[in-house]
C-alpha cells in the first residue's frame, strides 16, 4: 500500500508532513474506508508513531476517501497502488511513501514510511485462501500446493507486479501464524487509538 496526500498539502515527504502536522495540531485530517478498516488502522499507526494530532474522517469505502483526498477535503490516506497510482501520475495525488517494510520492486524509487523517519511503521495488505474448519487435511494440502504453484507462474507474477504486489504462497501453518500475529499487532493499535 501507499501513503498519499492531496498535492495542495505543502509537503513532499513524510517528514515534511509530520513537521506540518506538529506545527498545526488538529489542522490536518485523513480519510479511511470506515472505522476499523485497514486504511483506518494504517493511518492510526502513522498518527501514533509520528505523535501527531490529525483528525480521522471515516467514509463508506476507500474510493470515497480517495475521492475526497483528490478533492482536497481530506489531506492524506493510505490506499492500494492500483487505486492511487493513476491519480499520482495525473498529479491529483502526491505519493509520499510505501507502507511496506521494504521498497516495492514496482516503486523502487519511493521510500518506505519507516525509512522516511518512522522506524517500526509497517502496513502490508494481504490476501489468502481460507476454508471451513472441517475440510479434510488432504484437500487443504492440495489447495495449498496448487495456489503456491499458480502464484509463481510467470504471467501471474507479472500481474501481481503490475498491481505492485508480491505473491507469497506460504504454507497453511505459516498463514495461520501470520493471521495470529496480525491480530495481535493490530489489536494493540486499536487499543492505543481508542477505536
C-alpha positions, 0 to 999 in steps of 0.5 A: 500500500501507499501513503498519499496526500492531496498535492495542495498539502505543502509537503513532499515527504513524510517528514515534511508532513509530520513537521506540518502536522506538529506545527498545526495540531488538529489542522490536518485530517485523513480519510479511511474506508470506515472505522476499523478498516485497514486504511483506518488502522494504517493511518492510526499507526502513522498518527501514533508513531509520528505523535501527531494530532490529525483528525480521522474522517471515516467514509463508506469505502476507500474510493470515497476517501480517495475521492475526497483526498483528490478533492482536497477535503481530506489531506492524506490516506493510505490506499492500494497502488492500483487505486492511487497510482493513476491519480499520482501520475495525473498529479491529483495525488502526491505519493509520499511513501510505501507502507511496506517494510521494504521498497516495492520492486514496482516503486523502487524509487519511493521510500518506505514510511519507516525509512522516511523517519518512522522506524517500526511503521509497517502496513502490508495488505494481504490476501489468502485462501481460507476454508471451513474448519472441517475440510479434510487435511488432504484437500487443504494440502492440495489447495495449498500446493496448487495456489503456491504453484499458480502464484509463481507462474510467470504471467501471474507474477507479472500481474501481481507486479503490475498491481505492485504486489508480491505473491507469497504462497506460504504454507497453511501453518505459516498463514495461520501464524501470520493471521495470529500475529496480525491480530495481535499487532493490530489489536494493540493499535486499536487499543492505543487509538481508542477505536 
